[in-house]
Amino acid sequence: MWNAKRTVLLVVIGLLTLTLMSAAGFTAKAPANLTVCMPNWGASTDPGLQEAVKDYMEKQTKTSIKMLAIPMNAYSDKINVLLASGDIPDVYRVTKAMVNVQAYTNRGYTAELDKYVRKVKEFRKIDRKYFNYMRVNGKIHAIPMGKESEKVLWTRKDILDKYGVKLSSTPTTEEFYNEMKKVKDIIPLSFPKFMDNMPFFYSTFGAYDEFIKNKRGKYYDAFNSPEMKECLKYVNRLYKEGILDKEFPTCDNTTLRNNLISGKAAVNLDYDNRYFYYYGEITRLTPNIKPDLHPLFRLTGPKGLGGTLNEAVQDAYAVSPKSKAPQAATDLIAWMYYTPDGLKAVRIGLPGKHYTIEGNNAKLTPQAESGGMTLDLTQVMKMFVDVDQLNFGFKFPNEDMNSTYLKLTKDISKYSGPKHVVPAGASPTYDRVGPSLVKKRQELALKMILGTSSIEEGFKEYEAFFKSINGDQIIKELNTKKK
C-alpha cells in the first residue's frame, strides 16, 4: 500500500518539477530587445493606439520593442536618413523592394537571413520565387511583405459604352488603338508619369528595358532591340493622336486616380485591387451612377505577347546586420505578415481598441477615427494569409464587392507580365553603372514617346552612352559562368 502511494507521490512530484522547470525555462529567458521601424502599427495613426499594437506585438512574440512609427508619406526619405546615419533598426520596412533591397545590401544595411528563414515554419509554404526576389549575391536579404503587385488597365465601361467602344479583356494593340480613337472630349487613357510603368507596353512587343535572357539562356540588351523600337513607335502614335494623355509626363498618382473617378478619363493604369477604392469614390462623388469597372489584363502584341505590369515585391522587411537578435527579428516579421493574428493587428488593429463589433458590423472607436482610420478590406488583401483565414467576426463596408472583384480578376494570374531583374553580383560593371543606365533608358524612352527625339536619334544617343559605360562588358560578365 505504502509503495503504491509512494509511487503516485513520486509521479506527481516529477510532473510538478517538469512543469516548473518548463515554466522557469520559458519565463527566465529575457525578451529580445528589438528596434522596429515601420509605418503600420495598426490602421490608425493615433499614438495611443499605435502603442497598444506595439504592446500586443510584444506579448505575442515575447519581445521588447522600441517603436519607430514614421508616417507612410515621409517613410522613404526618413528611413534613408536613418540608415545612412548608421543607426540601423533591428527590423525595418523596405519600400520599392526590388530596387532598394539590392541598394541597401550594397551599402551594408541588411543582414543575410537564409539560416533564420529556414527555421520559420510559416515560410515553408510560400512560393520560393518570393524569397528569390530578395536575394543579393545568392543570399536572402529581406522578407517579402505580400504577394506580387500587378497593374492592369482599369476601364470605366459606363463611359466607354457612350462612345461605342467595345474591348475584350485582352485586346490586341490595333484593337485598342482603333476603339480608343472613338473617345472624344475626355482623356482616353490616363497614365502615370513614372517611366517604370512603361513595361506594361514593352512586354506587349517582347521588349524590356533591361538585360534579359534569350531562348538559349544568354543575356542580351532588350532595350536596344527591334521589338523596343516597334513598341516605342506604337506608344508614340497613341500619344500623338491623343489616346495617351498629353499630360502623362506630369501625371502623378493622385491626378491619375482622380481622372478616372471624376470621369475625366475613360481608362487608366493602376493596381488590380484598386477596384474597391474606385468603386467607393465614384459612388461617393456621383451617387446616381453605378460604376461599371472592368480590367484589361494586357494589350496583346503582334506576336501574341503581353501581360500585366508585374511589380513583383513592392515592400519587404529587412533585418539590421548589427542586430543582436536576428532570429527574433525574423520571427517577428513572420508573425506580423505570415500569421492571421499578426496581420490583423498590424494592418487593421485590435478589437476593443480600434473597433467594437456590433452584430455583423464593426464600429470604429472615437480614438481610431480621430487617427484617420477606415475599415478597408484591401489592407489585408494580396498578403500571404488568405482573407478567408482572418475571421474578423464582422463584415467590412466594402466586403460585398469582394465577390465581384474576384470574378473580375480571376484570370489575372494567367496574364501576369514578366519581371526581369539582373541579379546583384552577377556583373560588377552593372552593379556600378546600373542606376545611370536605368535613368538613361527612361529618359530616352520618354523623348521618343513624346516625339522630341526620333527613334533613330534616340537609339543613336543610347548606343553612344552604352559604349561610354562599357555596356558590352556587362553582357560579357552576365554570360560568364560563375564558379
N, C-alpha and C positions, 0 to 999 in steps of 0.2 A: 504493500500500500504506500509506504513511505517512498519507495523507489519510483513508483508511478507519479506521485506528487512532485518528487524531486525533478523528474524528467520534464514534466509540464512546466515547472517553475523555471528550469534552465532554458527551455524553448522560448518562453515569454521574455525572459531577461535578454536572450540573444536577439530576439526580434526588436525589442526596445533599443538595445545597443546599436543594432544596424540602422534603425530609423534615426537615432540621434546622430550617429556618425554621418549618415547621408545628409541630414539637415545641416549639421555643422559644416560639412564639406561644401555645401551649396551656399550657405549664408556667410561663411567665413571668407569666401572669395570676394574681394573688393570689386565693385562695379568698374568696368573700363571707363576711363575718362576720355571723352571724345568732344572735339570742337566740330560742330556741324553747321555748314553754311549752305542755305538754300532759300528760295522764295516761298515755298509751300509749307506752311505749318498749319494745315487746315485751310479752308476756303475763305476765312475771314482774316482781315489784317489787324483786327483788334489785338493789342499787345497781351491782354489778359487771356484771351482765347489761344493765342499762339503759345503762351506759357503753359496752358492746360494741355495742349497737344504734346509739347515737349515733356511734361511730367508723365503723360501716358506712355510716350515712347520709352522713357527711362524705365518705367515699371515693367513694360512688356519685354524689353530687350536686356534688362539688367546692366544698364549703362548709366553713367553720369555725364550729362550733356551740357556743354556751353553752347548756347543758341546764338547763331548769327542769322538774323532774318532780314534779308535785303529785298526790297520790292522788285517785282519782275521787270518793271520798266527801267530800273537802274542796275539790274543784276550784272549784265555782261561787262559793263565798264568797271564796276566796283570789285568784282571778283578778279579781274585782270590786275587791278592796282594791288589787291591783297596778295595775290600770288607773286607778283613782282617784288613785293616787299620782303619775301622770304618767310612770311608768317602764314604758312600753308595750313588750312584747316584739315583735320583728320579726314573728314568727308565733305565733299562739295560737289555741287551740280555743274556740269559742263554743258553749256549751250552750243549750238552748231557743232555737235559732237564729231561729225565726220571730218571736220577740219581741225577743230581745237584739241581733240584727244592727241593727235599727232604733234601739233604745235606745243602743247603743254608738256608732252613727254620729252620732246627735244630740248625743252628748257629745264627739265628736271623737276617738274611739278607733280608727277604721278608715280605711284608705286606699281611694280609688277604684281598681278593678282592671281596668276594661274593656280598656285598652290592653295590659296584661300577659297577661290571659286570652287575648286574640286571638292571641298569639304561641305558645301552648302547643298542640301538635297533639293531645295526649291529650284536650283538652276539646272538640274539634270534633265528636266522635261522640256527645256527651252531649245528651239532650233539653234544648232551651233553657228548658223550664219550670223546671228546677232552678236555673239561674242567675237566672231572673226572680224566683224566690222571694227571692233575695238582693239584690234591687235596692232602693235607697233614693233617692228623687228621680230615678228612672230610671237610676241608676248601680249597677254591681255592687260591693258592699262586703264580700262574703265568698264563699268557695268551699265548696259542699256536700260533706260528708264521705261521704255514702251516699245511697241511694235513699229514696223516701218510706217513712216508718214508718206501718204500719197496724195498728189493733187490731180484733180480732174477738171474738165471744163463744166462748170455749172450753168445750165441754161434755164431761163425763165420761159417755159413753154407757153404760159399765158400771154407773154409778149410776142414770142415768135409766131404764134398762130395768127396774130393780127396782120402779119406781113406774109402769110402763106408759106413760111419756112418749115420744111419737113426734113428732119435729120434723124438718122439711126443713132444708136449709142456708140457706134464706131465708124463714123462717116469717112469716106476717102477724102484726100486733100482737095480734089477737084469738086466733090460734092459739097464740102464745107465752103469752099470759095464761091461756088455758084449760088448756093442757098443763102449765104450770109450777105451777098450783094443786094438781096431784096430788102434788107433792113435799112430804113431811111430815118433821118431826123433824130436818131439816138445813136449811141455808140454800139456797134455790132459786137465787138469783142474788147472788153476791158482787161488789161494785162498788167501785172506788177512790173515795176521798174528794175527790179533786181535781176541781173542777167543770168544768175544761176537757176532761173526758171525756164530758160530757153531750151534746155534738153528735152522739154516736152515736144518741141518741134524737131529737134535734132534726131531723136530716136526714130521719128516717123520716116526719115530718109536713110536710116542706118548710119548716121553720123554721131559724133560725140565730141565735146570739147576737152578731150583728154587722150592720153595714150591708152589704147585698149588692145586686146589680143585678137588676132585674126583666126580663121578656122584652123590654121596649123599651130595655133598656140603661141605665135610670135607677136610681140608688141609692135605697134606702129602708131603714127600720129594721126588720129581720126579727125582732128580738126582740119589739117591740110589734106583734104581728100575731095574727090569729085562729088561724093554724097553731101558733104558740108556745103559746097558751092551751090549745089542744086537746092538745098534746103534754104540757104540764105536768100537765094533768088525768089523762092516762094514766099518767105516771110516779108521780104521787101515789097512784093506785089500786094500782099494783104495790107501793108502799111500805106503804100502809095494810093491804093484805091479806097482807103478809109474804112476797111474792115477791121484792121487792128487800130485801136485807139491812137490818134495822133499825139495824145498827151502821155502815152505809156512811159516815155523816158523819165517822167517826174511823178508817176502814179504810185504812191505808197499804199500800204495795205488798207489803211483806213479809207482812202479815196476809192480804192478798188472795190471794197465791200459796200460802201455807200452807193456806188454807181449801180450795183445790182439791186440793192434794197429799194432804192428810190425809183427804179425803172429807167434811169439814165442810160443803162446798158442792158443788153439782152443776154449776154454771156460773159463769164469771167473765169479765171483760173484760180482755184482755191482748194483747200483740203477737203477730202471726201466727207469728213464728219462735220463740216460747216453747215450741213443741211439744217440742223436744228436751229442754229443761230439765224440763218437766213429766213427760215420759215417764221420764227418768232418775231424778227424785226420787221419783215414785210407786213405781217398781220398787225403788228402794233402801229405801224405807220399808216397803213391803209386797211382798216378793219373790214371794209366791204369787199376786199379782194381775197380770194382763196389762192394762195401761191401754188403754182404747178411747176415744181423744180425737178429737172432731170439731169443726170450726169452723162457726159460724153467721156468714155474711158480713154479714148485715143483718137487721133486722126490717123487713118490708115494710109501709109505711103504707097508709092508706085510699086514697091516690091512686097507689099503686104505687111510692112513693119510698123512699129509704133507702140505706144503704151502710156500708162500714167506717168506723171513726173514722180519718180521714186526718190524720196529724200532719205531713204534708209533710216538710220537712227538720228533723230533730231537732238535728243537730250540724253545725257548719261550722268553717272556719278563716278567720281574718281576718289582715290584714297591718297593721302599725303605720303611721300616716301620717307618722311620723318616720323610718321605715326608710330607710337609705342604699342598700339593695339590694332594692327592691320586686320586680324581675323575678326575682331569685334566690330570693326568698321565695315567690313564686308558683310557680316551677318546683319548689321543694322540696315544696310541698303537692301538686302534680301527681304527683310521684314517689311520695310516701307513699301516696296513696289512689287513684291512677288508673293505676298500673303494677303488674303481678304481683309484681315484685321488692320494691317498696316496701311494698305491702300485707302481704305475708308477713312482712316484717321488723318493722313497727310493730305489727301485730295479733297475731302469733304469736311470732316470734323467729327465731333463727339456728341452722341445723343445726350440730351440734358444740358449740354454746354452750348453747342451751336444750334441745336434744333430740338423740338419736342415732337413726339408722334401723337397725332390725334386721329383715331380711326385708321384710315388708309393713307392719310396725308401727313406731311411734316410741316411744322411751322417754325420759322426762324426765331431764335431768341432776339430780343432787342439789341443785345450786345453784338451778336453775329451780324445783324442787319446794319448796325452803325459802322461795322468794319467792312462794308461793301460786299457782303456775301450774297450769293444767289445759289439756289439749288439747281445744279446743271449736270445732267447725266453725262455730257461729253467729257467732264473732268475725269471720269473713270473708264472711258472707252479707249479701245486700241491699246490696252495695257496687257500685261502677261497674266492677269487674273481676269477671267471672263466675267462680264457683268452679272450673269446668272448666279455666280458663286458668292456675290456680295451680300445678298439678303439684308437690305437696309430695314425692311419692315414697313416701308411706305413707298408710294409712287412719286417719282419726280414729276414736276409740272410738264416736262417735255417727254415723258416716258411713253405716252401713247403713240408718239411719232416714231418710236424706235422700230416697230414692225414695218412701217412704210420705208424707213431708211434702209433697213436690212434687205427689203425686197429690191429697192433701187440699186443697192451696191453689192448684191450677192455675187455678181460675176467679176468684181473688181480684181480678185486675185488672178484671174485668167489673163488680165491685161496689164499686170504690173510691169512698169518700164524697167529698163536696165539701170543699174547703178555701178559705174566703173570708178574704181579708186586705185591709184598707184600705191602699192604697199610701201610704208615707210621703211627706209633702209635698203630698198631694192636698187636704188640708184643714188649714190652720193651727190651727183650733179643735180638731179631733180630735187633732192632734199634741200639743196642750197638755193636753186633758182625757181623752184615751183611756184611760189606766190607771185613773182613778177610775170611768169609765163601765163598763169591763170588770168591775171589782170590784163595782160596784153591781148589775149584771146577775146575776152569780154569787150574790151574797148574797141577792137577792130570789128567784131561781130555787130556791135551797135551801129558803128559808122556805115557798115554795108547794108544793114536793115533800113536805116534812115535815108540812105542814098547819098550821104555826104562823101562817101568813097565808093567807087565802083568795085565789083567783085574782083576784078583783075588787079586794081590798085591795092585793095585791102590785102590780098594774099601775097602780093609782091613785098609789101611792108612786113607782113608776117614772116616770110621766108628770110628776110634780112635780119629780123630780130632773132629768129630761131638759130640762125648761124652765129649771131653775136653771143648767144648763151651756150654755144656748143651743144645744140639740140641732138645732133647725131650721136654724141657721146651718151646722152640719156638713153636713147634707144638701144645702143650697144650694151650699156650696163644692165638695162632691164632684161635683155635677152641672153645675158651671160648666166649660165647655170651656177648656182651657189653651191659651195661645198658643204 
